[in-house]
């Protein structure tokens, strides 16, 4: 399989991606509100991705949605996420946060 290029996983409105994570970190980031233009510092869950839709990659997936971070939180313990694929869906609305659509056990 060919490697997908790019440094970050990008989700477009209405799109789903199946991701496999192999590491994570919580980092502080400065983001800009797309409507007001105001900047603020937030804590972001950053996941290292080694597979995107069945293709080997070396990317990162940044989670700023508190809801999605909360859904992924149980899998952070002991890096349990390495045992699963996570299907993340970006709703059709441009400013809606991505959501966890499915968790699929990874066969070893």
C-alpha angles and dihedrals in degrees: 000000000000119000117249111237126228136070101246135045107246121200118196122202110285093014130127126199131188109218136184117205126205103174141007145193137184110233138174115244136178112231132184120225105239093217105040100025090227117145126221138170116245138174112248130194105224117197124195110225124206098170130038118182091338095311122113111245142163102221143129129233116206117207115198096156109102090208094054092043088052091051091051095043097088089056093054092072108103088349089282088164089082087076094060147054115226120212107208120190128198110209118233093253109096096228098037116116121244115261136207106254101173144355114212123191112240115229113228 
